[in-house]
């Protein structure tokens, strides 16, 4: 198993990591299963050396909680199959991607003007009775194992139209500074405010195309301990990044494995996700050339009744 040095990118070491963990080198499959499952493994020496039995027990309870909610036997449950797919993507996807920055992540912050707008908006949301319980519960696909939503539901709240536009513009500007080689960025998605709550764990994972160049904005938090984002950077090291409200984590979410493998301690943690797909002049030139070749081949094609195969099968594959 690969060994990676854990780097804590915070002013103070989080209590989420033991003294032994913060002093040792660790990376893949130590804080949480990333490439290989803990259950049934005969090679748990790395995680046991750093955390004892804690992480194996945590993961076992995590998966068992999903199975109790959605049913099935441990060996062939939908929960188990979904989590095996998470591990497969973590193993296969990053090595097939193009990296656009040296390390794959960066810590920054919103401008004072934008943060003032965000804070004013969120203060209005928080003023409502029974916050955050009054917020809408987020719907998760059946037996999805990315968040332990079966224990406590995550909450979502939409952004207003004006603020959405402001965040699109500002984060795109930040992305252009971070990845200056990109000729343009296309908007992929901007979630509303997701609110994680006491006990939530975000399993380490990678995002799928077109969620490629991404940002996490900390909107608000009420925690008793920092709740860092753990990433596996392009440098081969594991990093735990803590941000406060108004700060931002940029990360290449298609190739950087990211998650929050330690349970949230506190009332809630609210953030916004902003996703882009970068484009580059070279690939645009290739697309133009490919288009010209296609047009030429059509001009010389005597069979004008050629069949279009771009229908149901491709759409089905896209939905997998």
C-alpha positions as CSV (number, residue, x, y, z in Angstrom):
1,X,0.0,0.0,0.0
2,X,1.2,3.5,-0.8
3,X,2.6,5.5,2.1
4,X,1.9,9.3,2.1
5,X,2.8,12.0,4.6
6,X,-0.1,13.7,6.3
7,X,0.1,17.4,6.2
8,X,-2.1,19.5,8.4
9,X,-3.0,22.8,6.6
10,X,-4.3,24.7,9.6
11,X,-3.0,27.0,12.2
12,X,-3.5,24.5,15.0
13,X,-3.6,20.7,14.9
14,X,-7.2,19.4,14.8
15,X,-8.3,17.3,17.8
16,X,-9.7,14.9,15.2
17,X,-6.3,13.5,14.7
18,X,-4.5,11.7,17.6
19,X,-1.0,12.8,18.6
20,X,0.3,9.6,17.0
21,X,-1.5,10.3,13.8
22,X,-0.2,13.9,13.5
23,X,3.3,12.7,14.1
24,X,3.4,9.8,11.6
25,X,3.3,9.4,7.9
26,X,-0.1,8.1,6.7
27,X,-2.2,8.4,3.6
28,X,-4.4,5.9,1.6
29,X,-6.6,3.5,3.5
30,X,-5.6,4.8,6.9
31,X,-8.2,7.3,8.1
32,X,-11.0,5.6,6.0
33,X,-11.1,3.1,3.1
34,X,-10.0,4.9,0.0
35,X,-8.7,2.2,-2.4
36,X,-9.4,-1.0,-0.5
37,X,-12.1,-2.1,2.0
38,X,-11.3,-2.4,5.7
39,X,-13.8,-5.2,6.1
40,X,-12.3,-8.6,5.4
41,X,-8.9,-7.1,4.8
42,X,-5.8,-9.0,6.1
43,X,-3.7,-5.8,5.8
44,X,-4.8,-3.3,8.4
45,X,-1.4,-2.6,9.8
46,X,-1.2,1.0,8.6
47,X,-4.5,2.1,10.1
48,X,-4.0,0.1,13.2
49,X,-0.6,1.6,13.7
50,X,-1.9,5.1,13.6
51,X,-5.4,4.9,15.0
52,X,-5.6,1.5,16.7
53,X,-9.0,-0.2,16.0
54,X,-10.9,3.1,15.9
55,X,-11.1,3.6,12.1
56,X,-11.9,0.0,11.3
57,X,-14.7,0.0,13.9
58,X,-16.0,3.4,12.6
59,X,-16.2,2.2,9.0
60,X,-17.8,-1.1,10.0
61,X,-20.6,0.8,11.9
62,X,-20.9,3.2,9.0
63,X,-21.6,0.4,6.5
64,X,-23.8,-1.5,8.9
65,X,-25.9,1.6,9.5
66,X,-26.5,1.8,5.7
67,X,-27.5,-1.8,5.5
68,X,-29.9,-1.5,8.5
69,X,-31.6,1.4,6.7
70,X,-31.7,-0.1,3.2
71,X,-31.7,-3.8,3.8
72,X,-29.7,-6.7,2.4
73,X,-26.9,-8.9,3.6
74,X,-23.5,-7.4,4.2
75,X,-21.8,-9.4,1.4
76,X,-24.2,-8.5,-1.4
77,X,-26.1,-5.5,-0.1
78,X,-26.7,-2.4,-2.3
79,X,-24.8,-0.4,0.3
80,X,-21.8,-2.7,-0.1
81,X,-21.9,-2.6,-3.9
82,X,-22.2,1.2,-4.0
83,X,-19.3,1.6,-1.7
84,X,-17.2,-0.8,-3.7
85,X,-17.9,1.5,-6.7
86,X,-16.7,4.5,-4.7
87,X,-13.4,2.6,-4.0
88,X,-13.1,1.6,-7.7
89,X,-13.5,5.2,-8.9
90,X,-10.9,6.3,-6.3
91,X,-8.4,3.7,-7.6
92,X,-9.0,4.1,-11.4
93,X,-10.2,7.6,-12.1
94,X,-7.4,9.9,-10.9
95,X,-4.6,8.1,-12.8
96,X,-6.6,8.6,-16.1
97,X,-7.1,12.3,-15.6
98,X,-5.1,15.4,-16.6
99,X,-3.9,17.5,-13.6
100,X,-3.9,21.3,-14.1
101,X,-2.0,22.4,-11.0
102,X,1.1,21.3,-9.1
103,X,-0.6,20.1,-5.9
104,X,-4.3,19.9,-6.8
105,X,-5.8,22.2,-4.1
106,X,-5.4,25.7,-2.7
107,X,-6.8,27.6,0.3
108,X,-8.1,31.1,-0.3
109,X,-11.1,33.3,0.6
110,X,-13.9,35.4,-0.8
111,X,-13.6,39.1,-1.3
112,X,-14.9,41.2,1.5
113,X,-17.7,42.5,-0.6
114,X,-18.9,39.1,-1.7
115,X,-18.6,37.7,1.8
116,X,-20.7,40.5,3.2
117,X,-23.5,39.6,0.8
118,X,-23.2,35.9,1.6
119,X,-23.3,36.6,5.4
120,X,-26.3,38.9,5.1
121,X,-28.2,36.3,3.2
122,X,-27.3,33.5,5.6
123,X,-28.1,35.6,8.7
124,X,-31.6,35.9,7.3
125,X,-31.9,32.1,6.9
126,X,-30.5,31.5,10.4
127,X,-33.1,33.9,11.9
128,X,-35.9,31.5,11.0
129,X,-37.4,29.5,13.8
130,X,-35.9,26.0,14.6
131,X,-32.8,26.5,12.5
132,X,-31.3,24.2,11.1
133,X,-34.1,21.6,11.6
134,X,-36.5,23.8,9.6
135,X,-34.4,23.6,6.5
136,X,-35.4,21.2,3.7
137,X,-33.9,17.7,4.1
138,X,-31.7,16.6,1.2
139,X,-32.7,13.7,-0.9
140,X,-30.0,11.0,-1.5
141,X,-30.0,8.1,-4.0
142,X,-30.9,4.8,-2.4
143,X,-28.0,3.3,-0.4
144,X,-25.6,6.1,-1.5
145,X,-22.6,5.8,0.8
146,X,-20.9,9.1,0.3
147,X,-22.6,10.6,3.5
148,X,-24.2,8.7,6.4
149,X,-27.5,10.3,5.7
150,X,-29.3,7.3,7.2
151,X,-28.3,8.5,10.7
152,X,-29.1,12.2,10.3
153,X,-30.3,13.9,7.2
154,X,-28.3,16.6,5.6
155,X,-30.1,19.9,4.9
156,X,-30.2,22.1,1.8
157,X,-31.2,25.7,1.3
158,X,-31.2,27.4,-2.2
159,X,-29.3,30.6,-2.9
160,X,-31.2,33.6,-4.3
161,X,-30.7,34.4,-8.0
162,X,-28.5,37.5,-7.4
163,X,-26.2,35.8,-5.0
164,X,-25.8,32.8,-7.2
165,X,-24.6,35.0,-10.0
166,X,-22.2,36.8,-7.8
167,X,-20.7,33.5,-6.6
168,X,-20.4,32.2,-10.2
169,X,-18.5,35.3,-11.2
170,X,-16.2,35.5,-8.3
171,X,-15.3,31.8,-8.1
172,X,-14.7,31.8,-11.9
173,X,-12.3,34.7,-11.5
174,X,-10.5,32.8,-8.7
175,X,-10.3,29.7,-10.9
176,X,-8.8,31.7,-13.7
177,X,-6.0,32.9,-11.4
178,X,-5.4,29.4,-10.1
179,X,-5.4,27.7,-13.5
180,X,-4.1,30.4,-15.8
181,X,-3.5,27.9,-18.7
182,X,-7.2,27.4,-19.2
183,X,-8.7,29.5,-22.0
184,X,-12.2,29.4,-20.5
185,X,-14.4,27.7,-17.9
186,X,-17.9,26.3,-18.4
187,X,-20.3,26.2,-15.4
188,X,-21.1,22.7,-14.2
189,X,-23.1,23.2,-11.0
190,X,-23.5,25.4,-8.0
191,X,-25.3,23.7,-5.1
192,X,-27.3,25.7,-2.6
193,X,-26.1,25.6,0.9
194,X,-25.6,22.1,2.2
195,X,-25.7,21.8,6.0
196,X,-24.0,18.8,7.5
197,X,-24.9,18.0,11.1
198,X,-23.6,16.2,14.2
199,X,-22.0,12.9,13.4
200,X,-21.9,13.3,9.7
201,X,-19.0,11.7,7.8
202,X,-18.2,12.4,4.1
203,X,-16.5,9.3,2.6
204,X,-13.4,10.1,0.5
205,X,-14.3,10.1,-3.2
206,X,-13.7,11.7,-6.6
207,X,-16.2,13.6,-8.6
208,X,-17.3,12.8,-12.1
209,X,-17.0,14.9,-15.3
210,X,-17.9,17.7,-15.6
211,X,-17.2,18.4,-11.9
212,X,-13.5,19.1,-12.4
213,X,-12.3,22.4,-11.0
214,X,-14.2,23.0,-7.8
215,X,-14.6,25.2,-4.8
216,X,-16.0,24.6,-1.3
217,X,-17.1,27.8,0.4
218,X,-17.5,27.7,4.2
219,X,-20.7,29.7,4.9
220,X,-21.2,29.0,8.6
221,X,-20.3,26.5,11.3
222,X,-21.1,25.7,14.9
223,X,-18.5,23.0,15.8
224,X,-16.7,22.0,18.9
225,X,-13.7,20.8,16.9
226,X,-12.4,21.7,13.4
227,X,-13.9,19.5,10.7
228,X,-11.1,19.3,8.0
229,X,-11.3,18.3,4.4
230,X,-8.9,15.5,3.8
231,X,-7.4,15.5,0.3
232,X,-4.8,13.3,-1.5
233,X,-2.8,15.9,-3.4
234,X,-0.9,15.5,-6.7
235,X,2.3,15.6,-4.6
236,X,1.5,12.2,-3.1
237,X,0.8,13.6,0.4
238,X,-2.4,13.5,2.4
239,X,-3.5,17.0,3.6
240,X,-6.1,18.0,6.1
241,X,-7.4,21.5,5.3
242,X,-9.5,23.6,7.8
243,X,-11.3,26.7,6.7
244,X,-13.5,29.2,8.6
245,X,-16.6,31.1,7.3
246,X,-15.7,33.2,4.3
247,X,-12.8,31.0,3.3
248,X,-12.6,28.7,0.2
249,X,-10.9,25.5,-0.7
250,X,-10.1,25.1,-4.4
251,X,-9.5,21.5,-5.5
252,X,-9.4,19.4,-8.7
253,X,-12.3,17.3,-7.7
254,X,-12.0,14.8,-10.6
255,X,-8.5,13.7,-9.7
256,X,-8.0,14.7,-6.0
257,X,-9.6,12.2,-3.6
258,X,-11.4,14.3,-1.0
259,X,-13.7,13.7,2.0
260,X,-14.2,14.3,5.7
261,X,-13.6,10.9,7.3
262,X,-14.0,12.0,10.9
263,X,-17.4,12.6,12.4
264,X,-18.5,16.2,12.7
265,X,-18.5,17.3,16.3
266,X,-20.9,20.2,16.9
267,X,-24.3,21.3,15.7
268,X,-23.7,22.0,12.0
269,X,-21.3,22.9,9.2
270,X,-22.7,24.8,6.2
271,X,-21.0,25.1,2.8
272,X,-21.6,25.8,-0.9
273,X,-20.1,23.8,-3.7
274,X,-19.2,25.5,-7.0
275,X,-18.0,23.3,-10.0
276,X,-16.5,24.2,-13.3
277,X,-15.0,22.4,-16.3
278,X,-11.8,24.1,-17.7
279,X,-11.2,24.3,-21.4
280,X,-7.9,24.8,-23.2
281,X,-7.0,26.3,-26.6
282,X,-5.3,23.2,-27.8
283,X,-8.4,21.0,-27.2
284,X,-10.5,23.7,-28.9
285,X,-8.3,23.6,-31.9
286,X,-8.5,19.8,-32.0
287,X,-12.3,20.0,-31.8
288,X,-12.4,22.4,-34.7
289,X,-10.1,20.1,-36.8
290,X,-12.2,17.1,-35.9
291,X,-15.4,19.0,-37.0
292,X,-13.8,19.9,-40.3
293,X,-12.8,16.2,-40.9
294,X,-16.3,15.1,-40.1
295,X,-17.8,17.6,-42.5
296,X,-15.4,16.5,-45.2
297,X,-16.2,12.8,-44.7
298,X,-19.9,13.6,-44.9
299,X,-19.4,15.5,-48.1
300,X,-17.8,12.4,-49.7
301,X,-20.2,9.9,-48.3
302,X,-22.4,8.4,-51.0
303,X,-24.8,6.9,-48.4
304,X,-27.0,9.8,-47.2
305,X,-29.1,7.4,-45.1
306,X,-26.4,6.7,-42.5
307,X,-27.7,5.7,-39.1
308,X,-27.3,7.8,-35.9
309,X,-26.2,5.7,-33.0
310,X,-26.1,8.5,-30.4
311,X,-29.4,7.7,-28.7
312,X,-30.5,5.4,-25.9
313,X,-27.4,3.4,-25.1
314,X,-25.2,6.4,-24.7
315,X,-27.8,8.1,-22.4
316,X,-28.0,4.9,-20.3
317,X,-24.3,4.8,-19.9
318,X,-24.2,8.5,-18.9
319,X,-26.7,7.7,-16.1
320,X,-24.5,4.9,-14.6
